[in-house]
Amino acid sequence: MKKKRIIVMGFMGSCPIAGVIWQHLHYIVGLQRLGHDVFYIEDSARLPYNPDTFEVNNEFDYAARILGHLATEFGFSRRWSFCARYLPGNPTAGLPLSRIRQLYHEADAILNVCGTQEFNPDLLASDRILYIESDPGVEQIKVDQQNKSTIKYLRRHHALFSFGENVGTEAFPVPTHKLKWLPTRQPIVTDLWKTNRRPLPAAVFTSVANWSTSGLKDIEWRGEKYLWSKSKEFLRFVAAPKRAGETFELATDIKDEKTRARFLRHSWRFRAPHDLSADYRLYRDYIRRSKGEFTVAKDQYVRLNTGWFSDRSGCYLAAGRPVIIQETGFTRVYGGGRHGLIAFQSLGEIAEAVKEINADYTRHSLAAREIARQFFEAEKVLKSLLERAGI
């Protein structure tokens, strides 16, 4: 592939939590390894979050510090910028605004990771912006509901990609109205997660989840409400660890005492998520030290049969940690068999999956890593994405 100048745009400075940071780093490092000239730019009117103070305000010193640190560690020093588009004069950290404008004109591709980048007059100089949707369902429903601002925004992109690998196929129920959606998935730089250490005997199946997300992107469609939350699905399968004869651990913050007690009665334990969220290295260590992952999917992903798969679950696989995950239709494309990555729809299937993994952990661990390398390796995923976008 011929060397290209590529900009990755996202929000790991303005929302510097570990899962978000890794999601963006995989794009940056993967594109670097393909030999491209890669820049990372945040240029948003969205106010940043500071995890030290737990505040959202117009200061961007924390965002600048974390981006500078990441740039040094992951090889994009002098190739990043944070533009505070929300302040008069649009001040920046890293590259100046004049250089950002020049890059917008020069870039062969601009990746709008998670589809969160709003347009501004400078960015609109480019006609090579690629929309990469990590949360399928809502935008497709808005299009079907003839939401003019959504349709205008999506059509302004050069190509549309979605983690919902069933979007635009007969397996997905929402009409796409001639918008061409291309399937993609989270790229994972698998060697950043590889470990030769076997989990300790006390290790358990874990996961990390934000409990209070319902309401942010909940949407009604054809008389039914679709929730942008995992909490409903976790509650559906609250009996899973007791049924499997195991302890499961969830790094989350459930405020409601009755709900928390219900989980504890069914052999769950909890881990405070705040330090994991604040430190991307601790987050990686937590995954590596787990036996594997047990997780559900958001209500929207499941009932709309999107074909979505978790970026975090891809990291578990890359670490050689088997994953038991709720079916969203992704098995139509890959995985979900009996080794390394097992999809479920019922409590009985969860218990059987745990039994199979425990019976031959080494085989499942090796299979998990092989699935990551075959389907999620960053260079493969990103090479395919650029080729199909005509870049």
C-alpha positions as CSV (number, residue, x, y, z in Angstrom):
1,M,0.0,0.0,0.0
2,K,1.3,3.4,-1.0
3,K,2.2,5.7,2.0
4,K,-0.7,8.1,2.8
5,R,-1.1,11.0,5.1
6,I,-3.9,10.1,7.5
7,I,-5.5,12.0,10.4
8,V,-7.2,10.1,13.2
9,M,-9.8,12.3,14.9
10,G,-11.5,11.3,18.2
11,F,-11.9,12.1,21.9
12,M,-9.2,10.4,24.0
13,G,-8.0,13.7,25.3
14,S,-11.4,15.1,26.1
15,C,-12.6,11.8,27.5
16,P,-9.3,10.2,28.8
17,I,-10.7,7.0,30.2
18,A,-8.7,3.8,29.5
19,G,-11.1,2.0,27.2
20,V,-11.4,5.1,25.0
21,I,-7.7,5.7,24.9
22,W,-7.0,2.1,23.8
23,Q,-9.7,2.3,21.1
24,H,-7.9,5.3,19.5
25,L,-4.4,4.1,20.0
26,H,-5.1,0.9,18.0
27,Y,-6.0,3.1,15.0
28,I,-2.9,5.3,15.4
29,V,-0.4,2.4,15.9
30,G,-2.1,0.2,13.3
31,L,-1.9,2.9,10.6
32,Q,1.7,3.6,11.6
33,R,2.6,-0.1,11.1
34,L,1.1,0.0,7.7
35,G,3.7,2.7,6.9
36,H,1.4,5.7,6.8
37,D,2.1,9.3,8.0
38,V,-0.3,9.5,10.9
39,F,-1.6,12.5,12.9
40,Y,-4.0,12.6,15.8
41,I,-6.2,15.7,16.1
42,E,-9.0,16.7,18.5
43,D,-10.8,19.8,17.2
44,S,-14.1,20.0,19.0
45,A,-16.5,22.4,20.7
46,R,-17.1,19.6,23.3
47,L,-15.8,20.5,26.8
48,P,-13.2,18.1,28.1
49,Y,-13.4,15.9,31.2
50,N,-10.6,15.9,33.8
51,P,-10.5,12.6,35.7
52,D,-8.3,14.1,38.4
53,T,-11.0,16.6,39.4
54,F,-14.0,14.8,38.0
55,E,-15.0,18.0,36.3
56,V,-16.1,18.9,32.8
57,N,-15.0,22.5,32.0
58,N,-13.2,24.6,29.4
59,E,-9.7,23.9,30.7
60,F,-7.6,21.5,28.6
61,D,-4.4,21.2,30.5
62,Y,-5.1,17.5,31.5
63,A,-6.0,16.7,27.9
64,A,-2.8,18.2,26.7
65,R,-0.7,16.3,29.2
66,I,-2.2,12.9,28.5
67,L,-2.0,13.4,24.7
68,G,1.7,14.5,25.0
69,H,2.5,11.4,27.1
70,L,0.7,9.1,24.8
71,A,2.4,10.7,21.8
72,T,5.8,10.0,23.3
73,E,5.0,6.4,24.2
74,F,3.3,5.4,21.0
75,G,5.3,7.3,18.4
76,F,3.3,10.3,17.3
77,S,5.2,13.1,19.0
78,R,4.9,16.4,17.1
79,R,2.0,14.8,15.2
80,W,-0.9,15.7,17.5
81,S,-3.0,18.6,18.5
82,F,-5.9,19.5,20.8
83,C,-7.8,22.5,19.5
84,A,-10.3,24.1,22.0
85,R,-12.9,25.0,19.4
86,Y,-15.1,26.1,22.3
87,L,-12.9,29.0,23.3
88,P,-12.4,32.4,21.5
89,G,-9.5,32.2,19.1
90,N,-9.5,28.4,19.1
91,P,-6.3,27.9,21.2
92,T,-4.4,24.7,20.8
93,A,-1.9,22.4,22.5
94,G,0.5,20.5,20.3
95,L,0.4,21.6,16.6
96,P,-0.9,25.1,16.0
97,L,-4.2,25.8,14.3
98,S,-2.5,26.9,11.1
99,R,-0.9,23.4,10.8
100,I,-4.2,21.7,11.5
101,R,-5.8,23.6,8.6
102,Q,-2.9,22.7,6.4
103,L,-3.3,19.0,7.3
104,Y,-7.0,19.0,6.6
105,H,-6.2,20.1,3.0
106,E,-3.3,17.6,2.6
107,A,-4.8,14.5,4.2
108,D,-5.5,11.5,2.1
109,A,-8.0,10.3,4.7
110,I,-9.5,11.6,8.0
111,L,-10.9,9.0,10.3
112,N,-13.9,10.2,12.3
113,V,-13.5,7.5,15.0
114,C,-16.8,6.7,16.8
115,G,-18.5,9.3,14.6
116,T,-18.2,12.0,17.3
117,Q,-16.4,14.7,15.4
118,E,-18.6,17.6,14.5
119,F,-17.9,19.6,11.4
120,N,-16.4,23.1,11.4
121,P,-15.4,25.4,8.4
122,D,-11.8,24.3,8.6
123,L,-12.5,20.5,8.6
124,L,-15.0,20.9,5.7
125,A,-12.1,21.7,3.4
126,S,-11.6,17.9,3.2
127,D,-13.8,15.5,1.1
128,R,-12.0,12.4,2.5
129,I,-13.6,12.0,5.9
130,L,-14.5,8.5,6.9
131,Y,-17.2,7.9,9.4
132,I,-16.4,5.0,11.7
133,E,-19.5,4.1,13.8
134,S,-18.9,2.0,17.0
135,D,-22.5,2.1,18.2
136,P,-24.8,0.8,15.5
137,G,-28.6,1.3,15.5
138,V,-29.3,4.8,16.5
139,E,-28.1,6.6,13.4
140,Q,-29.8,4.1,11.1
141,I,-33.1,4.6,13.0
142,K,-32.8,8.4,12.8
143,V,-32.3,8.1,9.0
144,D,-35.4,5.9,8.8
145,Q,-37.2,8.5,10.8
146,Q,-36.0,11.1,8.2
147,N,-34.0,13.1,10.6
148,K,-32.6,15.8,8.3
149,S,-29.5,16.8,10.4
150,T,-28.4,13.1,10.7
151,I,-28.8,12.5,7.0
152,K,-27.0,15.7,6.1
153,Y,-24.1,14.8,8.5
154,L,-23.7,11.3,7.3
155,R,-23.9,12.2,3.6
156,R,-21.0,14.7,4.1
157,H,-18.6,11.7,4.7
158,H,-16.6,10.1,1.9
159,A,-17.6,6.6,3.2
160,L,-19.6,5.1,6.1
161,F,-18.3,2.2,8.2
162,S,-20.0,0.5,11.1
163,F,-19.1,-2.0,13.8
164,G,-22.6,-3.3,13.1
165,E,-21.5,-5.8,10.5
166,N,-25.0,-6.8,9.7
167,V,-26.1,-3.2,8.9
168,G,-27.3,-2.9,5.3
169,T,-27.9,-6.7,5.1
170,E,-31.1,-8.7,5.3
171,A,-30.1,-9.7,8.8
172,F,-30.6,-6.1,10.0
173,P,-34.2,-4.8,10.2
174,V,-33.7,-1.1,9.8
175,P,-33.8,0.3,6.2
176,T,-30.7,2.2,5.2
177,H,-32.3,4.3,2.5
178,K,-29.5,4.0,-0.1
179,L,-26.8,5.0,2.4
180,K,-24.0,2.5,1.8
181,W,-22.7,1.1,5.1
182,L,-19.5,-0.9,5.0
183,P,-18.7,-3.4,7.8
184,T,-15.7,-3.0,10.0
185,R,-14.6,-3.8,13.5
186,Q,-12.3,-2.5,16.2
187,P,-8.7,-2.9,15.1
188,I,-6.5,-4.4,17.8
189,V,-2.7,-4.2,17.9
190,T,-2.5,-7.7,19.3
191,D,1.1,-7.7,20.4
192,L,0.4,-4.8,22.8
193,W,-1.8,-7.3,24.7
194,K,0.1,-10.5,24.4
195,T,1.2,-12.1,27.7
196,N,2.9,-15.5,28.2
197,R,1.6,-15.6,31.8
198,R,-1.2,-18.1,32.6
199,P,-3.8,-16.6,34.9
200,L,-3.4,-17.3,38.6
201,P,-5.6,-20.1,40.1
202,A,-7.7,-17.5,41.8
203,A,-8.4,-15.6,38.6
204,V,-12.1,-15.3,37.5
205,F,-14.1,-14.2,34.5
206,T,-14.3,-10.4,34.6
207,S,-15.6,-7.4,32.6
208,V,-15.7,-3.6,32.7
209,A,-18.9,-1.7,32.3
210,N,-20.4,1.7,32.6
211,W,-23.7,1.0,34.5
212,S,-25.6,4.3,34.0
213,T,-25.7,4.8,30.2
214,S,-29.4,4.3,29.5
215,G,-31.1,7.5,28.4
216,L,-28.1,8.8,26.5
217,K,-28.9,7.2,23.2
218,D,-32.2,5.4,24.0
219,I,-34.5,5.6,20.9
220,E,-38.0,4.5,19.9
221,W,-38.6,2.8,16.6
222,R,-41.8,1.3,15.3
223,G,-43.5,1.4,18.7
224,E,-40.6,-0.1,20.7
225,K,-37.9,1.4,22.8
226,Y,-34.3,0.3,22.3
227,L,-31.9,1.0,25.2
228,W,-28.3,2.1,24.9
229,S,-27.3,0.2,28.0
230,K,-25.9,-3.1,29.2
231,S,-27.6,-2.9,32.6
232,K,-30.9,-4.5,31.4
233,E,-29.0,-7.4,29.8
234,F,-26.8,-7.9,32.9
235,L,-30.0,-8.1,35.0
236,R,-31.4,-10.7,32.5
237,F,-28.4,-12.9,33.2
238,V,-27.8,-12.0,36.8
239,A,-27.9,-15.8,37.8
240,A,-25.1,-16.7,35.4
241,P,-22.2,-17.2,37.8
242,K,-24.3,-19.2,40.3
243,R,-25.6,-21.3,37.5
244,A,-22.1,-21.9,36.2
245,G,-20.7,-22.6,39.7
246,E,-18.2,-19.7,39.4
247,T,-17.5,-16.2,40.7
248,F,-17.8,-13.5,38.1
249,E,-16.3,-10.0,38.7
250,L,-17.7,-6.8,37.3
251,A,-15.7,-3.5,37.4
252,T,-18.6,-1.1,37.6
253,D,-20.3,1.3,39.9
254,I,-23.9,0.3,40.8
255,K,-25.4,2.9,43.0
256,D,-28.7,1.2,43.8
257,E,-28.2,-1.0,46.9
258,K,-31.0,-3.4,46.1
259,T,-29.6,-4.1,42.6
260,R,-26.1,-4.5,44.0
261,A,-27.3,-7.0,46.7
262,R,-29.1,-9.0,44.0
263,F,-25.9,-9.5,42.1
264,L,-24.0,-10.4,45.3
265,R,-26.5,-13.1,46.0
266,H,-25.8,-14.7,42.7
267,S,-22.0,-15.0,43.1
268,W,-20.9,-11.8,41.6
269,R,-18.3,-9.6,43.1
270,F,-17.5,-6.0,42.3
271,R,-14.3,-4.1,41.6
272,A,-14.1,-0.3,41.8
273,P,-13.7,0.9,38.2
274,H,-12.3,4.4,38.8
275,D,-8.6,3.5,38.9
276,L,-8.9,1.2,35.9
277,S,-10.7,4.0,34.0
278,A,-8.0,6.5,34.9
279,D,-5.0,4.4,33.9
280,Y,-4.8,2.6,30.6
281,R,-1.9,0.5,31.9
282,L,-3.9,-0.8,34.9
283,Y,-6.8,-1.5,32.5
284,R,-4.6,-3.7,30.4
285,D,-3.1,-5.4,33.4
286,Y,-6.7,-6.1,34.7
287,I,-7.6,-7.8,31.4
288,R,-4.4,-9.8,31.3
289,R,-4.8,-11.1,34.9
290,S,-8.4,-12.3,34.3
291,K,-9.3,-15.9,33.4
292,G,-11.4,-14.5,30.6
293,E,-14.4,-12.2,30.0
294,F,-18.0,-12.7,30.6
295,T,-20.1,-9.9,29.2
296,V,-23.4,-8.9,27.7
297,A,-24.2,-6.5,24.9
298,K,-26.4,-3.4,24.9
299,D,-30.1,-3.9,24.3
300,Q,-30.0,-2.1,21.0
301,Y,-27.2,-4.3,19.6
302,V,-29.0,-7.5,20.6
303,R,-32.6,-6.9,19.5
304,L,-31.6,-5.2,16.2
305,N,-29.2,-8.1,15.4
306,T,-26.5,-5.6,14.5
307,G,-23.5,-7.9,14.4
308,W,-21.6,-5.6,16.8
309,F,-18.7,-6.9,18.8
310,S,-17.0,-5.2,21.8
311,D,-13.6,-3.5,21.3
312,R,-12.7,-4.5,24.9
313,S,-13.6,-8.1,24.2
314,G,-11.2,-8.0,21.3
315,C,-8.5,-7.0,23.8
316,Y,-9.3,-10.0,26.0
317,L,-8.9,-12.2,23.0
318,A,-5.6,-10.6,22.1
319,A,-4.4,-11.3,25.6
320,G,-5.3,-15.0,25.2
321,R,-8.3,-14.7,27.5
322,P,-11.4,-16.6,26.3
323,V,-14.5,-14.5,25.9
324,I,-18.2,-15.5,26.6
325,I,-20.3,-12.8,25.1
326,Q,-24.0,-12.3,24.2
327,E,-25.0,-13.0,20.6
328,T,-25.7,-9.9,18.6
329,G,-25.5,-11.5,15.2
330,F,-21.7,-11.3,14.9
331,T,-21.5,-15.1,14.6
332,R,-22.9,-14.7,11.1
333,V,-19.5,-13.3,10.2
334,Y,-17.0,-14.9,12.6
335,G,-16.5,-16.6,15.9
336,G,-19.0,-17.8,18.4
337,G,-18.0,-21.5,18.2
338,R,-16.7,-23.7,21.0
339,H,-13.1,-22.5,21.4
340,G,-11.8,-19.2,22.5
341,L,-14.9,-17.1,21.7
342,I,-18.3,-18.4,22.7
343,A,-21.6,-16.6,22.0
344,F,-24.7,-17.2,24.2
345,Q,-28.4,-16.5,24.3
346,S,-29.4,-18.4,27.4
347,L,-28.2,-19.1,31.0
348,G,-27.6,-22.8,30.1
349,E,-25.3,-21.8,27.3
350,I,-23.2,-19.6,29.7
351,A,-22.8,-22.5,32.2
352,E,-21.8,-24.9,29.4
353,A,-19.3,-22.3,28.0
354,V,-17.6,-22.0,31.5
355,K,-17.5,-25.8,31.8
356,E,-15.8,-26.2,28.4
357,I,-13.3,-23.4,29.0
358,N,-12.3,-24.9,32.4
359,A,-12.0,-28.4,31.0
360,D,-9.2,-27.3,28.5
361,Y,-8.1,-23.7,29.3
362,T,-4.9,-23.9,27.3
363,R,-6.8,-24.8,24.1
364,H,-9.3,-22.0,24.6
365,S,-6.5,-19.4,25.5
366,L,-4.6,-20.2,22.3
367,A,-7.8,-20.2,20.3
368,A,-8.7,-16.8,21.7
369,R,-5.4,-15.2,20.6
370,E,-5.7,-16.8,17.2
371,I,-9.2,-15.3,16.7
372,A,-7.8,-11.9,17.6
373,R,-5.0,-12.2,15.1
374,Q,-7.2,-13.6,12.3
375,F,-10.1,-11.1,12.7
376,F,-9.0,-8.1,14.7
377,E,-5.3,-7.5,13.9
378,A,-5.1,-3.8,13.3
379,E,-3.1,-3.9,10.1
380,K,-5.6,-6.3,8.5
381,V,-8.7,-4.3,9.6
382,L,-7.3,-0.9,8.6
383,K,-5.8,-2.0,5.3
384,S,-9.2,-3.4,4.4
385,L,-11.0,-0.2,5.6
386,L,-8.8,2.1,3.5
387,E,-9.0,-0.1,0.4
388,R,-12.8,-0.2,0.5
389,A,-12.9,3.5,1.0
390,G,-10.9,4.0,-2.1
391,I,-8.0,5.6,-0.2
